[in-house]
């Protein structure tokens, strides 16, 4: 179904399970043999453009809109391309190889 509806790029507001919302230009693509929704978020108000991919199970609702409405939604929701999970004070220590062992030591 998704492949037929979004074969051509369409501006939309996409609601995801987990109370997340993203807006941008959506298309249906195949990734590793799985149909996914590609959301291309353009650069808006100084934020860089980025792309995210979502599997069908992550989708709650898709509302097709015009480009102007999508751009307003992009500014409102301020979705980030990647949430930071590693902070400088939480980085892994360097790996050390013990000469007496073949295994890596942390």
Secondary structure, DSSP 8 states (H G I E B T S, - for coil): -HHHHTSS-EEEEEEETTTEEEEEEEEEEEETTEEEEEEEE--BTTB--EEEEEEGGGEEEEEE--HHHHHHHHHHH---SS-----GGG-----EE-TT-SSEE-
